[in-house]
């Protein structure tokens, strides 16, 4: 719930951002995933979206998400909720965003979505990575810059997570050895590409149809990486129409062999899910590793 002290903080932050006096009239719990408490707050200036979490456990989570949303907003490709403010009060961290209104998909929804993502992926930087670590779920996502995607993916993604899984007795020694062996082969498996601006967690639960009938994305884990990572993530839990992939390929063709690399790209989010949720993710990871 949003207590009186937090409500005053949110009102002050919104007032400063909007340059008008904002009064919060109501706060309603809404669905916002499994990680954060989420609310729609009603004010004299309209509705806003607020996420709350433990400031001690995740001291910089919302600061990094705020920065990631600004990065995506600057690409002028896929719409995102405008980030308004973040901070903490009494041990509770908050992030305030524009409240997105749902609409009905237009006829070329999937094609427009894909073309916009391709436009975003053409935004590049000299190195793979990000100015600082952020989060995928509740796990820290390291973004130490490297000029090589294969080195970045091995040392910032696969190796830290498989060692964490082993230390927590979720993965066995054989799986660790399989991941280490795969990491040595990554330079031969991935053709060279420039770093692309990634959403970083682009599954079907992190987009919606906006008021204009087009896709809006949210809850990013932004970094500059190999664009096949975003595409592989869209295929992990379903929900994306075939038209999306045809339109993306037409707008920004993927390099040969991308179909064979889908599993490698999915290893990272699958490892995150294995550590956080257990279940059958172990078997999915084992199956991918044995196929390579």
C-alpha atoms as an extended CHARMM CRD file, in Angstrom:
* protein
*
       292  EXT
         1         1  UNK       CA              0.0000000000        0.0000000000        0.0000000000  PROA      1               0.0000000000
         2         2  UNK       CA              0.9670000000        3.6460000000       -0.3530000000  PROA      2               0.0000000000
         3         3  UNK       CA              1.0900000000        5.2380000000        3.0910000000  PROA      3               0.0000000000
         4         4  UNK       CA              0.7650000000        8.9410000000        3.8560000000  PROA      4               0.0000000000
         5         5  UNK       CA              4.5220000000        9.6030000000        3.9770000000  PROA      5               0.0000000000
         6         6  UNK       CA              5.1020000000        7.9310000000        0.6150000000  PROA      6               0.0000000000
         7         7  UNK       CA              2.0770000000        9.6940000000       -0.8460000000  PROA      7               0.0000000000
         8         8  UNK       CA              3.5400000000       13.0740000000        0.1200000000  PROA      8               0.0000000000
         9         9  UNK       CA              6.8660000000       12.1310000000       -1.4690000000  PROA      9               0.0000000000
        10        10  UNK       CA              5.1640000000       11.0430000000       -4.6860000000  PROA      10              0.0000000000
        11        11  UNK       CA              3.0770000000       14.2150000000       -4.7900000000  PROA      11              0.0000000000
        12        12  UNK       CA              6.1670000000       16.3750000000       -4.3200000000  PROA      12              0.0000000000
        13        13  UNK       CA              8.1090000000       14.4990000000       -7.0090000000  PROA      13              0.0000000000
        14        14  UNK       CA              5.2570000000       14.7760000000       -9.5070000000  PROA      14              0.0000000000
        15        15  UNK       CA              4.7310000000       18.4460000000       -8.6820000000  PROA      15              0.0000000000
        16        16  UNK       CA              8.3980000000       19.1350000000       -9.3640000000  PROA      16              0.0000000000
        17        17  UNK       CA              8.3550000000       17.1890000000      -12.6180000000  PROA      17              0.0000000000
        18        18  UNK       CA              5.1100000000       18.6850000000      -13.9640000000  PROA      18              0.0000000000
        19        19  UNK       CA              5.6600000000       22.2000000000      -12.5730000000  PROA      19              0.0000000000
        20        20  UNK       CA              2.1600000000       22.2480000000      -11.0650000000  PROA      20              0.0000000000
        21        21  UNK       CA              0.7960000000       21.3070000000       -7.6410000000  PROA      21              0.0000000000
        22        22  UNK       CA             -0.2160000000       17.6430000000       -7.7870000000  PROA      22              0.0000000000
        23        23  UNK       CA             -2.5970000000       16.0430000000       -5.2930000000  PROA      23              0.0000000000
        24        24  UNK       CA             -3.0000000000       12.2660000000       -5.1180000000  PROA      24              0.0000000000
        25        25  UNK       CA             -6.6420000000       11.3240000000       -4.7260000000  PROA      25              0.0000000000
        26        26  UNK       CA             -6.4660000000        7.5480000000       -4.9210000000  PROA      26              0.0000000000
        27        27  UNK       CA             -4.0660000000        4.6300000000       -5.3820000000  PROA      27              0.0000000000
        28        28  UNK       CA             -5.3150000000        1.3750000000       -6.8930000000  PROA      28              0.0000000000
        29        29  UNK       CA             -3.2860000000       -1.8370000000       -7.0470000000  PROA      29              0.0000000000
        30        30  UNK       CA             -2.7840000000       -3.0760000000      -10.6040000000  PROA      30              0.0000000000
        31        31  UNK       CA             -1.0580000000       -6.0780000000      -12.1600000000  PROA      31              0.0000000000
        32        32  UNK       CA              2.5880000000       -5.2780000000      -12.7550000000  PROA      32              0.0000000000
        33        33  UNK       CA              4.4750000000       -8.5580000000      -12.7020000000  PROA      33              0.0000000000
        34        34  UNK       CA              5.8490000000      -10.6490000000       -9.8550000000  PROA      34              0.0000000000
        35        35  UNK       CA              8.7500000000       -8.4400000000       -8.8040000000  PROA      35              0.0000000000
        36        36  UNK       CA              7.2460000000       -5.1070000000       -7.7940000000  PROA      36              0.0000000000
        37        37  UNK       CA              4.1320000000       -3.7250000000       -6.1620000000  PROA      37              0.0000000000
        38        38  UNK       CA              2.3350000000       -1.6940000000       -8.8200000000  PROA      38              0.0000000000
        39        39  UNK       CA             -0.2720000000        1.0330000000       -8.5170000000  PROA      39              0.0000000000
        40        40  UNK       CA             -2.3310000000        3.3680000000      -10.6600000000  PROA      40              0.0000000000
        41        41  UNK       CA             -2.5060000000        6.6590000000       -8.8360000000  PROA      41              0.0000000000
        42        42  UNK       CA             -5.2620000000        9.1300000000       -9.5990000000  PROA      42              0.0000000000
        43        43  UNK       CA             -4.3510000000       12.8150000000       -9.2910000000  PROA      43              0.0000000000
        44        44  UNK       CA             -5.7160000000       16.2080000000      -10.2480000000  PROA      44              0.0000000000
        45        45  UNK       CA             -3.4060000000       15.9410000000      -13.2880000000  PROA      45              0.0000000000
        46        46  UNK       CA             -4.6250000000       12.5040000000      -14.3900000000  PROA      46              0.0000000000
        47        47  UNK       CA             -3.4010000000        8.9450000000      -13.8460000000  PROA      47              0.0000000000
        48        48  UNK       CA              0.1830000000        7.8260000000      -13.2610000000  PROA      48              0.0000000000
        49        49  UNK       CA              1.8540000000        4.4490000000      -12.7360000000  PROA      49              0.0000000000
        50        50  UNK       CA              3.9860000000        3.7090000000       -9.6600000000  PROA      50              0.0000000000
        51        51  UNK       CA              6.1990000000        0.7180000000       -8.9000000000  PROA      51              0.0000000000
        52        52  UNK       CA              7.4980000000       -0.0190000000       -5.4070000000  PROA      52              0.0000000000
        53        53  UNK       CA             10.1780000000       -2.3470000000       -4.0760000000  PROA      53              0.0000000000
        54        54  UNK       CA             12.6490000000       -2.8190000000       -1.2370000000  PROA      54              0.0000000000
        55        55  UNK       CA             15.2690000000       -0.0670000000       -1.3830000000  PROA      55              0.0000000000
        56        56  UNK       CA             17.7630000000       -2.1090000000        0.6520000000  PROA      56              0.0000000000
        57        57  UNK       CA             17.5630000000       -5.2420000000       -1.4970000000  PROA      57              0.0000000000
        58        58  UNK       CA             17.6000000000       -3.4010000000       -4.8270000000  PROA      58              0.0000000000
        59        59  UNK       CA             19.0480000000        0.0580000000       -4.1290000000  PROA      59              0.0000000000
        60        60  UNK       CA             19.6030000000        1.0690000000       -7.7560000000  PROA      60              0.0000000000
        61        61  UNK       CA             16.9870000000       -0.9870000000       -9.6140000000  PROA      61              0.0000000000
        62        62  UNK       CA             14.6430000000        1.8850000000      -10.3930000000  PROA      62              0.0000000000
        63        63  UNK       CA             17.4290000000        4.3660000000      -11.1190000000  PROA      63              0.0000000000
        64        64  UNK       CA             18.7050000000        1.9540000000      -13.7810000000  PROA      64              0.0000000000
        65        65  UNK       CA             15.2290000000        1.3120000000      -15.1840000000  PROA      65              0.0000000000
        66        66  UNK       CA             14.6470000000        5.0810000000      -15.3620000000  PROA      66              0.0000000000
        67        67  UNK       CA             17.8980000000        5.4840000000      -17.3180000000  PROA      67              0.0000000000
        68        68  UNK       CA             17.0010000000        2.6010000000      -19.6100000000  PROA      68              0.0000000000
        69        69  UNK       CA             13.5990000000        4.0840000000      -20.4160000000  PROA      69              0.0000000000
        70        70  UNK       CA             15.2400000000        7.4090000000      -21.2520000000  PROA      70              0.0000000000
        71        71  UNK       CA             17.6580000000        5.5730000000      -23.5730000000  PROA      71              0.0000000000
        72        72  UNK       CA             14.7810000000        3.8470000000      -25.3690000000  PROA      72              0.0000000000
        73        73  UNK       CA             12.7940000000        7.0750000000      -25.4990000000  PROA      73              0.0000000000
        74        74  UNK       CA             15.7510000000        8.8090000000      -27.1310000000  PROA      74              0.0000000000
        75        75  UNK       CA             15.7860000000        6.2200000000      -29.9170000000  PROA      75              0.0000000000
        76        76  UNK       CA             12.3720000000        7.4920000000      -31.1040000000  PROA      76              0.0000000000
        77        77  UNK       CA             11.4850000000        4.0040000000      -32.2580000000  PROA      77              0.0000000000
        78        78  UNK       CA              9.2680000000        1.9330000000      -29.9450000000  PROA      78              0.0000000000
        79        79  UNK       CA              7.1090000000        3.9980000000      -27.5520000000  PROA      79              0.0000000000
        80        80  UNK       CA              7.7870000000        3.5420000000      -23.8270000000  PROA      80              0.0000000000
        81        81  UNK       CA              6.0740000000        5.0340000000      -20.7700000000  PROA      81              0.0000000000
        82        82  UNK       CA              7.6740000000        8.3700000000      -20.0040000000  PROA      82              0.0000000000
        83        83  UNK       CA              9.7870000000        8.0530000000      -16.8260000000  PROA      83              0.0000000000
        84        84  UNK       CA              8.9170000000       10.8160000000      -14.3750000000  PROA      84              0.0000000000
        85        85  UNK       CA             10.7290000000       10.2650000000      -11.0850000000  PROA      85              0.0000000000
        86        86  UNK       CA             12.4230000000        7.7280000000       -8.8620000000  PROA      86              0.0000000000
        87        87  UNK       CA             13.6390000000        7.7170000000       -5.2830000000  PROA      87              0.0000000000
        88        88  UNK       CA             13.1130000000        6.0950000000       -1.9130000000  PROA      88              0.0000000000
        89        89  UNK       CA             11.4230000000        6.8510000000        1.3830000000  PROA      89              0.0000000000
        90        90  UNK       CA             11.4040000000        4.7800000000        4.5740000000  PROA      90              0.0000000000
        91        91  UNK       CA             13.1700000000        1.8740000000        2.8850000000  PROA      91              0.0000000000
        92        92  UNK       CA             10.7810000000        1.7220000000       -0.0670000000  PROA      92              0.0000000000
        93        93  UNK       CA             12.0580000000        2.5300000000       -3.5460000000  PROA      93              0.0000000000
        94        94  UNK       CA              9.6580000000        3.9710000000       -6.0960000000  PROA      94              0.0000000000
        95        95  UNK       CA              9.5170000000        4.6350000000       -9.8170000000  PROA      95              0.0000000000
        96        96  UNK       CA              6.8290000000        6.8690000000      -11.3170000000  PROA      96              0.0000000000
        97        97  UNK       CA              5.8800000000        6.5680000000      -14.9690000000  PROA      97              0.0000000000
        98        98  UNK       CA              3.3560000000        7.8150000000      -17.4530000000  PROA      98              0.0000000000
        99        99  UNK       CA              0.2030000000        5.6740000000      -17.2650000000  PROA      99              0.0000000000
       100       100  UNK       CA             -0.3390000000        3.9060000000      -20.5820000000  PROA      100             0.0000000000
       101       101  UNK       CA             -3.9090000000        3.5370000000      -21.8350000000  PROA      101             0.0000000000
       102       102  UNK       CA             -4.7450000000        0.3250000000      -23.6600000000  PROA      102             0.0000000000
       103       103  UNK       CA             -6.1690000000        0.3920000000      -27.1690000000  PROA      103             0.0000000000
       104       104  UNK       CA             -7.1300000000       -1.9000000000      -30.0250000000  PROA      104             0.0000000000
       105       105  UNK       CA             -4.4300000000       -3.1490000000      -32.3950000000  PROA      105             0.0000000000
       106       106  UNK       CA             -4.4100000000       -1.6000000000      -35.8560000000  PROA      106             0.0000000000
       107       107  UNK       CA             -4.2720000000       -3.8230000000      -38.9160000000  PROA      107             0.0000000000
       108       108  UNK       CA             -0.5200000000       -3.5300000000      -39.4210000000  PROA      108             0.0000000000
       109       109  UNK       CA              0.2770000000       -3.8080000000      -35.6960000000  PROA      109             0.0000000000
       110       110  UNK       CA              2.8730000000       -6.5700000000      -36.0160000000  PROA      110             0.0000000000
       111       111  UNK       CA              4.5860000000       -5.0810000000      -39.0480000000  PROA      111             0.0000000000
       112       112  UNK       CA              4.8190000000       -1.6710000000      -37.3880000000  PROA      112             0.0000000000
       113       113  UNK       CA              6.1210000000       -3.2760000000      -34.1720000000  PROA      113             0.0000000000
       114       114  UNK       CA              8.8710000000       -5.1010000000      -36.0620000000  PROA      114             0.0000000000
       115       115  UNK       CA              9.9040000000       -2.0860000000      -38.1340000000  PROA      115             0.0000000000
       116       116  UNK       CA             10.0980000000        0.0490000000      -34.9730000000  PROA      116             0.0000000000
       117       117  UNK       CA             12.2350000000       -2.5680000000      -33.2330000000  PROA      117             0.0000000000
       118       118  UNK       CA             14.5330000000       -2.7130000000      -36.2510000000  PROA      118             0.0000000000
       119       119  UNK       CA             14.8730000000        1.0740000000      -36.0820000000  PROA      119             0.0000000000
       120       120  UNK       CA             15.7810000000        0.8080000000      -32.3910000000  PROA      120             0.0000000000
       121       121  UNK       CA             18.3550000000       -1.8870000000      -33.1400000000  PROA      121             0.0000000000
       122       122  UNK       CA             20.1250000000        0.4250000000      -35.5740000000  PROA      122             0.0000000000
       123       123  UNK       CA             21.0460000000        2.6970000000      -32.6710000000  PROA      123             0.0000000000
       124       124  UNK       CA             24.5970000000        1.7160000000      -31.8240000000  PROA      124             0.0000000000
       125       125  UNK       CA             27.5770000000        2.4670000000      -29.5780000000  PROA      125             0.0000000000
       126       126  UNK       CA             31.3010000000        1.6360000000      -29.8450000000  PROA      126             0.0000000000
       127       127  UNK       CA             31.1180000000       -1.1970000000      -27.2790000000  PROA      127             0.0000000000
       128       128  UNK       CA             28.7280000000       -3.8810000000      -26.1190000000  PROA      128             0.0000000000
       129       129  UNK       CA             27.4580000000       -3.0730000000      -22.6470000000  PROA      129             0.0000000000
       130       130  UNK       CA             25.9850000000       -0.2080000000      -20.6450000000  PROA      130             0.0000000000
       131       131  UNK       CA             27.3190000000        2.5080000000      -18.3250000000  PROA      131             0.0000000000
       132       132  UNK       CA             26.4890000000        0.3920000000      -15.2840000000  PROA      132             0.0000000000
       133       133  UNK       CA             24.8510000000       -2.8150000000      -14.0850000000  PROA      133             0.0000000000
       134       134  UNK       CA             21.0830000000       -3.1200000000      -14.0730000000  PROA      134             0.0000000000
       135       135  UNK       CA             18.6440000000       -5.9710000000      -13.5020000000  PROA      135             0.0000000000
       136       136  UNK       CA             16.8900000000       -8.7650000000      -15.3320000000  PROA      136             0.0000000000
       137       137  UNK       CA             14.1630000000       -9.7160000000      -12.9250000000  PROA      137             0.0000000000
       138       138  UNK       CA             15.7660000000       -9.4210000000       -9.5090000000  PROA      138             0.0000000000
       139       139  UNK       CA             19.1800000000      -10.6130000000      -10.6760000000  PROA      139             0.0000000000
       140       140  UNK       CA             21.9680000000       -8.1240000000      -11.2340000000  PROA      140             0.0000000000
       141       141  UNK       CA             22.8340000000       -7.8100000000      -14.9270000000  PROA      141             0.0000000000
       142       142  UNK       CA             26.4790000000       -6.9070000000      -15.4890000000  PROA      142             0.0000000000
       143       143  UNK       CA             27.2840000000       -4.6740000000      -18.4300000000  PROA      143             0.0000000000
       144       144  UNK       CA             31.0670000000       -4.2680000000      -18.4050000000  PROA      144             0.0000000000
       145       145  UNK       CA             31.9010000000       -2.9710000000      -21.9050000000  PROA      145             0.0000000000
       146       146  UNK       CA             33.6900000000       -5.1990000000      -24.4210000000  PROA      146             0.0000000000
       147       147  UNK       CA             34.3850000000       -4.7240000000      -28.1110000000  PROA      147             0.0000000000
       148       148  UNK       CA             33.5530000000       -8.3990000000      -28.7700000000  PROA      148             0.0000000000
       149       149  UNK       CA             30.0110000000       -9.7280000000      -28.4030000000  PROA      149             0.0000000000
       150       150  UNK       CA             31.2810000000      -13.2370000000      -27.7090000000  PROA      150             0.0000000000
       151       151  UNK       CA             33.4650000000      -12.0170000000      -24.8380000000  PROA      151             0.0000000000
       152       152  UNK       CA             30.6550000000       -9.8330000000      -23.4940000000  PROA      152             0.0000000000
       153       153  UNK       CA             28.1250000000      -12.6700000000      -23.6110000000  PROA      153             0.0000000000
       154       154  UNK       CA             30.4880000000      -15.1190000000      -21.9480000000  PROA      154             0.0000000000
       155       155  UNK       CA             31.8360000000      -12.9240000000      -19.1510000000  PROA      155             0.0000000000
       156       156  UNK       CA             28.7820000000      -10.7370000000      -18.4070000000  PROA      156             0.0000000000
       157       157  UNK       CA             26.0110000000      -13.2340000000      -18.9810000000  PROA      157             0.0000000000
       158       158  UNK       CA             26.5720000000      -16.9890000000      -19.2210000000  PROA      158             0.0000000000
       159       159  UNK       CA             29.5730000000      -17.6140000000      -16.9630000000  PROA      159             0.0000000000
       160       160  UNK       CA             28.4070000000      -15.5210000000      -13.9500000000  PROA      160             0.0000000000
       161       161  UNK       CA             24.9740000000      -17.1430000000      -13.9940000000  PROA      161             0.0000000000
       162       162  UNK       CA             26.0860000000      -20.7480000000      -14.3990000000  PROA      162             0.0000000000
       163       163  UNK       CA             28.5240000000      -20.2780000000      -11.5160000000  PROA      163             0.0000000000
       164       164  UNK       CA             25.7590000000      -18.7550000000       -9.4080000000  PROA      164             0.0000000000
       165       165  UNK       CA             23.5100000000      -21.6850000000      -10.2650000000  PROA      165             0.0000000000
       166       166  UNK       CA             26.2760000000      -24.1280000000       -9.3320000000  PROA      166             0.0000000000
       167       167  UNK       CA             26.9670000000      -22.3680000000       -6.0160000000  PROA      167             0.0000000000
       168       168  UNK       CA             23.2520000000      -22.5700000000       -5.2110000000  PROA      168             0.0000000000
       169       169  UNK       CA             23.2430000000      -26.2810000000       -6.1610000000  PROA      169             0.0000000000
       170       170  UNK       CA             20.7910000000      -25.6600000000       -8.9880000000  PROA      170             0.0000000000
       171       171  UNK       CA             23.2060000000      -26.7180000000      -11.7550000000  PROA      171             0.0000000000
       172       172  UNK       CA             25.6480000000      -29.6140000000      -11.6870000000  PROA      172             0.0000000000
       173       173  UNK       CA             29.3120000000      -29.6790000000      -12.6580000000  PROA      173             0.0000000000
       174       174  UNK       CA             28.5730000000      -31.1790000000      -16.0530000000  PROA      174             0.0000000000
       175       175  UNK       CA             26.3350000000      -28.2340000000      -16.9570000000  PROA      175             0.0000000000
       176       176  UNK       CA             29.0420000000      -25.8020000000      -15.8410000000  PROA      176             0.0000000000
       177       177  UNK       CA             31.5390000000      -27.5520000000      -18.1000000000  PROA      177             0.0000000000
       178       178  UNK       CA             29.0870000000      -27.5000000000      -21.0240000000  PROA      178             0.0000000000
       179       179  UNK       CA             28.5640000000      -23.7510000000      -20.6420000000  PROA      179             0.0000000000
       180       180  UNK       CA             32.3060000000      -23.1190000000      -20.3660000000  PROA      180             0.0000000000
       181       181  UNK       CA             32.8930000000      -25.1920000000      -23.4980000000  PROA      181             0.0000000000
       182       182  UNK       CA             30.1830000000      -23.3090000000      -25.3950000000  PROA      182             0.0000000000
       183       183  UNK       CA             31.6620000000      -19.9510000000      -24.3590000000  PROA      183             0.0000000000
       184       184  UNK       CA             34.9660000000      -20.9030000000      -25.9760000000  PROA      184             0.0000000000
       185       185  UNK       CA             33.1170000000      -21.5500000000      -29.2360000000  PROA      185             0.0000000000
       186       186  UNK       CA             31.0450000000      -18.3580000000      -29.2930000000  PROA      186             0.0000000000
       187       187  UNK       CA             33.4540000000      -16.4580000000      -31.6060000000  PROA      187             0.0000000000
       188       188  UNK       CA             32.9260000000      -19.1350000000      -34.2590000000  PROA      188             0.0000000000
       189       189  UNK       CA             29.1440000000      -19.2050000000      -33.7840000000  PROA      189             0.0000000000
       190       190  UNK       CA             28.3200000000      -15.4740000000      -33.8810000000  PROA      190             0.0000000000
       191       191  UNK       CA             29.1890000000      -13.3800000000      -36.9450000000  PROA      191             0.0000000000
       192       192  UNK       CA             30.4090000000       -9.8580000000      -36.2460000000  PROA      192             0.0000000000
       193       193  UNK       CA             27.7250000000       -7.2270000000      -35.7340000000  PROA      193             0.0000000000
       194       194  UNK       CA             27.7510000000       -3.7300000000      -34.2800000000  PROA      194             0.0000000000
       195       195  UNK       CA             26.2320000000       -3.2690000000      -30.8120000000  PROA      195             0.0000000000
       196       196  UNK       CA             22.4770000000       -2.6680000000      -30.9620000000  PROA      196             0.0000000000
       197       197  UNK       CA             20.2440000000       -0.8740000000      -28.4780000000  PROA      197             0.0000000000
       198       198  UNK       CA             18.2890000000       -3.7100000000      -26.8640000000  PROA      198             0.0000000000
       199       199  UNK       CA             15.1470000000       -3.7210000000      -24.7830000000  PROA      199             0.0000000000
       200       200  UNK       CA             16.7470000000       -6.6430000000      -22.9840000000  PROA      200             0.0000000000
       201       201  UNK       CA             13.5790000000       -8.3880000000      -21.7420000000  PROA      201             0.0000000000
       202       202  UNK       CA             11.3220000000       -8.3720000000      -24.7830000000  PROA      202             0.0000000000
       203       203  UNK       CA              8.7900000000      -11.0960000000      -24.0440000000  PROA      203             0.0000000000
       204       204  UNK       CA              5.0360000000      -10.9210000000      -24.5740000000  PROA      204             0.0000000000
       205       205  UNK       CA              4.3830000000       -9.7000000000      -21.0250000000  PROA      205             0.0000000000
       206       206  UNK       CA              6.4290000000       -6.5500000000      -21.6110000000  PROA      206             0.0000000000
       207       207  UNK       CA              4.4830000000       -4.9720000000      -24.4380000000  PROA      207             0.0000000000
       208       208  UNK       CA              0.9120000000       -3.7760000000      -24.8540000000  PROA      208             0.0000000000
       209       209  UNK       CA             -1.3070000000       -2.2020000000      -27.4660000000  PROA      209             0.0000000000
       210       210  UNK       CA             -1.2610000000        1.5360000000      -26.8620000000  PROA      210             0.0000000000
       211       211  UNK       CA             -4.0740000000        4.0330000000      -27.3080000000  PROA      211             0.0000000000
       212       212  UNK       CA             -2.9930000000        4.6100000000      -30.9270000000  PROA      212             0.0000000000
       213       213  UNK       CA             -3.2550000000        0.8970000000      -31.7440000000  PROA      213             0.0000000000
       214       214  UNK       CA              0.5130000000        0.3920000000      -31.8880000000  PROA      214             0.0000000000
       215       215  UNK       CA              2.9600000000       -1.4460000000      -29.6250000000  PROA      215             0.0000000000
       216       216  UNK       CA              4.3200000000        0.1200000000      -26.4440000000  PROA      216             0.0000000000
       217       217  UNK       CA              7.0980000000       -1.6190000000      -24.4980000000  PROA      217             0.0000000000
       218       218  UNK       CA              8.0280000000       -1.4010000000      -20.8250000000  PROA      218             0.0000000000
       219       219  UNK       CA             10.0170000000       -3.0840000000      -18.0250000000  PROA      219             0.0000000000
       220       220  UNK       CA             13.2940000000       -3.0200000000      -19.9850000000  PROA      220             0.0000000000
       221       221  UNK       CA             16.7350000000       -4.3530000000      -19.0530000000  PROA      221             0.0000000000
       222       222  UNK       CA             18.5510000000       -2.0680000000      -21.4840000000  PROA      222             0.0000000000
       223       223  UNK       CA             22.0660000000       -2.5760000000      -22.8220000000  PROA      223             0.0000000000
       224       224  UNK       CA             23.8760000000       -2.5400000000      -26.1500000000  PROA      224             0.0000000000
       225       225  UNK       CA             24.1520000000       -6.1180000000      -27.3130000000  PROA      225             0.0000000000
       226       226  UNK       CA             23.6170000000       -8.4910000000      -30.2120000000  PROA      226             0.0000000000
       227       227  UNK       CA             20.1720000000       -7.8350000000      -31.6760000000  PROA      227             0.0000000000
       228       228  UNK       CA             19.4670000000      -11.5500000000      -31.9560000000  PROA      228             0.0000000000
       229       229  UNK       CA             19.0640000000      -11.5010000000      -28.1500000000  PROA      229             0.0000000000
       230       230  UNK       CA             15.8610000000       -9.4550000000      -28.3930000000  PROA      230             0.0000000000
       231       231  UNK       CA             14.5490000000      -11.5890000000      -31.2420000000  PROA      231             0.0000000000
       232       232  UNK       CA             15.2850000000      -14.8230000000      -29.3730000000  PROA      232             0.0000000000
       233       233  UNK       CA             13.5270000000      -13.4820000000      -26.2850000000  PROA      233             0.0000000000
       234       234  UNK       CA             10.3610000000      -12.8210000000      -28.2850000000  PROA      234             0.0000000000
       235       235  UNK       CA             10.2970000000      -16.5200000000      -29.2010000000  PROA      235             0.0000000000
       236       236  UNK       CA             10.8850000000      -17.8710000000      -25.7070000000  PROA      236             0.0000000000
       237       237  UNK       CA              7.3630000000      -17.6510000000      -24.2440000000  PROA      237             0.0000000000
       238       238  UNK       CA              5.2740000000      -17.1240000000      -27.3880000000  PROA      238             0.0000000000
       239       239  UNK       CA              2.8180000000      -14.3210000000      -28.0470000000  PROA      239             0.0000000000
       240       240  UNK       CA              4.4520000000      -12.8080000000      -31.1620000000  PROA      240             0.0000000000
       241       241  UNK       CA              2.7900000000      -13.2360000000      -34.5380000000  PROA      241             0.0000000000
       242       242  UNK       CA              4.6750000000      -14.6970000000      -37.5040000000  PROA      242             0.0000000000
       243       243  UNK       CA              4.1600000000      -11.3880000000      -39.3500000000  PROA      243             0.0000000000
       244       244  UNK       CA              6.4590000000       -9.7350000000      -36.8050000000  PROA      244             0.0000000000
       245       245  UNK       CA              9.4350000000      -11.8780000000      -37.8610000000  PROA      245             0.0000000000
       246       246  UNK       CA              8.8500000000      -11.5030000000      -41.5980000000  PROA      246             0.0000000000
       247       247  UNK       CA              8.5890000000       -7.7300000000      -41.2280000000  PROA      247             0.0000000000
       248       248  UNK       CA             11.7390000000       -7.5210000000      -39.1070000000  PROA      248             0.0000000000
       249       249  UNK       CA             13.6980000000       -9.6150000000      -41.5820000000  PROA      249             0.0000000000
       250       250  UNK       CA             12.5590000000       -7.3520000000      -44.4180000000  PROA      250             0.0000000000
       251       251  UNK       CA             13.4540000000       -4.1810000000      -42.4980000000  PROA      251             0.0000000000
       252       252  UNK       CA             16.8300000000       -5.2940000000      -41.0740000000  PROA      252             0.0000000000
       253       253  UNK       CA             17.8570000000       -8.7560000000      -42.3080000000  PROA      253             0.0000000000
       254       254  UNK       CA             19.5100000000      -11.0530000000      -39.8000000000  PROA      254             0.0000000000
       255       255  UNK       CA             22.8050000000      -12.6510000000      -40.7330000000  PROA      255             0.0000000000
       256       256  UNK       CA             22.9160000000      -16.2600000000      -41.9500000000  PROA      256             0.0000000000
       257       257  UNK       CA             22.6140000000      -18.9140000000      -39.2600000000  PROA      257             0.0000000000
       258       258  UNK       CA             20.4580000000      -16.8540000000      -36.9150000000  PROA      258             0.0000000000
       259       259  UNK       CA             17.9280000000      -19.6830000000      -36.5690000000  PROA      259             0.0000000000
       260       260  UNK       CA             20.6770000000      -21.9650000000      -35.2340000000  PROA      260             0.0000000000
       261       261  UNK       CA             21.7110000000      -19.3120000000      -32.6830000000  PROA      261             0.0000000000
       262       262  UNK       CA             18.2450000000      -18.8320000000      -31.1430000000  PROA      262             0.0000000000
       263       263  UNK       CA             18.9080000000      -21.4190000000      -28.4400000000  PROA      263             0.0000000000
       264       264  UNK       CA             22.2670000000      -19.8920000000      -27.5160000000  PROA      264             0.0000000000
       265       265  UNK       CA             20.6260000000      -16.4890000000      -27.1290000000  PROA      265             0.0000000000
       266       266  UNK       CA             17.8520000000      -17.9920000000      -25.0110000000  PROA      266             0.0000000000
       267       267  UNK       CA             20.3180000000      -19.5680000000      -22.5870000000  PROA      267             0.0000000000
       268       268  UNK       CA             20.7220000000      -16.3080000000      -20.6830000000  PROA      268             0.0000000000
       269       269  UNK       CA             17.0540000000      -15.6400000000      -19.8700000000  PROA      269             0.0000000000
       270       270  UNK       CA             16.5270000000      -19.3470000000      -19.2240000000  PROA      270             0.0000000000
       271       271  UNK       CA             19.3700000000      -19.3240000000      -16.6700000000  PROA      271             0.0000000000
       272       272  UNK       CA             17.7970000000      -16.3030000000      -14.9840000000  PROA      272             0.0000000000
       273       273  UNK       CA             14.4970000000      -18.1620000000      -14.7530000000  PROA      273             0.0000000000
       274       274  UNK       CA             16.1990000000      -21.3340000000      -13.5220000000  PROA      274             0.0000000000
       275       275  UNK       CA             17.8360000000      -19.4230000000      -10.6580000000  PROA      275             0.0000000000
       276       276  UNK       CA             14.7080000000      -17.4590000000       -9.7630000000  PROA      276             0.0000000000
       277       277  UNK       CA             11.9960000000      -20.0750000000      -10.3220000000  PROA      277             0.0000000000
       278       278  UNK       CA             13.5880000000      -23.5130000000      -10.7770000000  PROA      278             0.0000000000
       279       279  UNK       CA             11.0700000000      -25.8110000000      -12.4390000000  PROA      279             0.0000000000
       280       280  UNK       CA             11.6690000000      -27.1640000000      -15.9230000000  PROA      280             0.0000000000
       281       281  UNK       CA             14.1110000000      -24.4450000000      -16.9430000000  PROA      281             0.0000000000
       282       282  UNK       CA             17.0040000000      -26.7470000000      -16.0180000000  PROA      282             0.0000000000
       283       283  UNK       CA             15.8340000000      -29.2810000000      -18.5930000000  PROA      283             0.0000000000
       284       284  UNK       CA             15.4230000000      -26.5920000000      -21.2580000000  PROA      284             0.0000000000
       285       285  UNK       CA             18.9780000000      -25.4090000000      -20.6570000000  PROA      285             0.0000000000
       286       286  UNK       CA             20.3360000000      -28.9430000000      -20.7290000000  PROA      286             0.0000000000
       287       287  UNK       CA             18.5650000000      -29.6070000000      -24.0200000000  PROA      287             0.0000000000
       288       288  UNK       CA             20.0470000000      -26.4880000000      -25.6490000000  PROA      288             0.0000000000
       289       289  UNK       CA             23.5550000000      -27.2220000000      -24.4020000000  PROA      289             0.0000000000
       290       290  UNK       CA             23.4320000000      -30.7960000000      -25.6700000000  PROA      290             0.0000000000
       291       291  UNK       CA             22.3230000000      -29.5910000000      -29.0980000000  PROA      291             0.0000000000
       292       292  UNK       CA             25.5630000000      -27.6280000000      -29.4630000000  PROA      292             0.0000000000
